[in-house]
Amino acid sequence: MQTPLSQERINTIDLVRGLVMVIMALDHTRDFFHADALLYSPTDLDKTTPLVFFTRWITHFCAPAFVFLAGTSAFISGSKKTTQALSRYLLTRGLWLVFLELVVLRAFLFFQLLL
């Protein structure tokens, strides 16, 4: 049996990061499926509902939380690797994400490759 200190990943970080992604996904789908999304701002208190306002308001904390947790994960990963190994890992991961954005997501969203 593993002790919590010997685990490869910290489950709480993954759980909070997943929660942040779910909240952001709800807000992004609201932009596409909410009937009045293009007519008024979800933070306009005269026209919005409390639930729509809250989901939009809470998303202001999601991006900083996600970036903080990504940095925390990189720090924890860096404490187990050499500086060179960590730099190589983060660089290849960043390049992989750029590739996915420019090629895969662009192909699915806009039906075209690259720029």
N, C-alpha and C positions, 0 to 999 in steps of 0.2 A: 504494500500500500504506500502511495506517495504522500508525503507531507505537503502542505500548501506552499512551503518555501521551495520545494524541489520541482514544482510543476513547471512545464515548459511555457505555458501561457497563464496570464492572470484573467480569470473568467469575468471578473467585475468590469474590467476595461472593455472587453468584448461586448458584454451585456449593455453597458451604457452607450457604447458606440452604435450598437444595433438599435437601441431605443431612439437615439438621435436620428438615425437614418429613417426609421419608421415615421417619426414626426415630420421630417422634411418631405418624405414621400406623400404624406397626407396633405401637406400644404401645397406641394406641386400639383397633385391631382385636383385640388380645389380650383386651381387656375384653369384647368381644362373642363371640369365637369360642373362647376357651380354656375347656376343660371345667370347670375348677375356679376360674374367675375370681371367682366370688361366694362361694366357700367359704373362701378364705384370701388373705392379702396376698401379692403376688409378692415382697415383701422379707422374708417369714418364712423364714429359712434352714432351719428344720426340715422344711418342706413343699415348697419350691419347687425348681426345677431351675436349674442355673447359667445356662442361656440365658434363661429367663424372668426370673431375678433381674437379669442384666446388662442386658436390654432395659429393664427398669423403672428400674434405677439410672442408666443413661446419660441417660434422659429428664429427670432433674433438672437437667442442664446445657443442655437444649435451649431452654427458654423464655428464660433469660438470654442465651443466644447469639443467638437470633432477635431479641430486642429490641435487643441491642447492634448487630447487623448492620443492623437497620432504622434505628437512630440514626446509624450510620456512613453509610448511604446518604443519609439526610436531610442530614447534614453536607456530604457531597460534592456533593449536588444544590444545597445552599444556597451553596456556594462559587462556583457558576456563575450564580446568580440574585440578584436584589435581595431584600432582606428582605421587602418587600411581596409580591413574586411567590412567594417560598417560603411565606409564611404563607397566601396564597390557595390554593396547590397543596396544602399539608398539610391545610388546613381542608376543602377540597372532597373530598380523598381520604378523610379521616376520616368525613365525612358520608356519602359513598358506601358505605363499609364498614358504617356503622351501618344504612343503608338495606338493604343486602344481608342483614345479620344479622336485622333485624326483619321483613322482608317475604319475601325469597326463601328463606332457610334455614328460617324458621319454617313457611312454606308446605310445603316439602318434608319437614321432619321431623315436624311436628305436624298437618299438613293444616288449618291455620287461619292467617288473616292477622292481623298485628299482635298486640296483647296480648289 
